[in-house]
Amino acid sequence: MRIPYPLGKLPAEHLARLLARCAPSDERVVLGPGVGRDAAVISFGDHYLVAKTDPITFASDEIGWYAVHVNANDVACTGAMVRWFLATLLLPEAHTGAALVDAIFDQIAGACAELGVALVGGHTEITHGLDHPIVVGCMLGEVAPGRLVRPDGARPGDALLVTKGIAVEGTAIIAREKNSGLAGLDGFFLERCREFLHDPGISVVRDAAVATAAGEVHAMHDPTEGGLATGLWELAEAAGVGLEVDEAAIPVLPETQVLCAQLALDPLGLIASGALLLAVAPEGATAILAALEEAGIAAARIGRVVERERGVLLRSATGERPLPCFERDEITRLFE
């Protein structure tokens, strides 16, 4: 009997095989599909078009707002400016009324206004077999060829930085969607966790803009499903490098620590939008950290890029061990 895949992303090995069958032959494709590649880049001569699509499936509260920002993040990670958004709304047949549709459209419009993005199209339907709304977003942006930051650009010697801390999105989703299992936690504390969606916020668009203006950034990645650990593995895989990560330097947010302890989750594998992972030229790391701090964005240096042969390692006071791999995001265990 074949065992079905669990909730979450396809296994990376299977995805890599599928994508290998679909290698683009169009010479204008600057960056095509691949593991650790979250946006496509297409040449239009003196500028590049950057395209990203991603669904929102775990969250239902403020789902339209999520859809805009999650897709914008991956476009921003190429150094591009976000410009245009399309949304497909799939709505449950037994639970959809005018108020639900209005709320989702208001969320999308509000998030687009925050980022200066134009909503330019999409599709809306009431769909059989759903018990909650799903929004599939597509964000488009543009960047000058000389400003492109490639996901495979990390190189040995680079410093690894991360902004804000982990896990912003996972903490917000748990507090908003999974009240059962959180008994005994203070109401003010849970409200603070819910507001992580906006403060410190799941957007890294500003983080990316500040960092690229301040120094030489070789790669950026938005760690989403599978958390920071998966983001680090994807960054290493995309560039063909190894990593040494200082466990004590990883900024796990105190609220995340409390929720993960309550629910027996590992924060390293918890969906982590809101943190921006960067590989930067070592001589520029201090200036980039200072620029982020001046902009009011917390950031930390958590390790360095090494040769691929070293592997992807987590260093602690007791020695080195392989960085954990998460076949699925920790949050999926709460939705089974």
Secondary structure, DSSP 8 states (H G I E B T S, - for coil): ------SSS--HHHHHHHHHTT----TTEEE--BTTB-SEEEE-SSSEEEEEEEEE-S--TTHHHHHHHHHHHHHHTTT-EEEEEEEEEEEETTT--HHHHHHHHHHHHHHHHHHT-EEEEEEEEEETT-SS-EEEEEEEEEE-GGG---TT---TT-EEEEES-BTHHHHHHHHHH--TT-TTS-HHHHHHHHGGGTTTTS--HHHHHHHHHHS-EEEEE---TTHHHHHHHHHHHHHT-EEEEEGGGS-B-HHHHHHHHHHT--GGGS--TT--EEEE-GGGHHHHHHHHHHTT--EEEEEEEE-GGG-EEEEETTEEEE----SS-GGGGG--
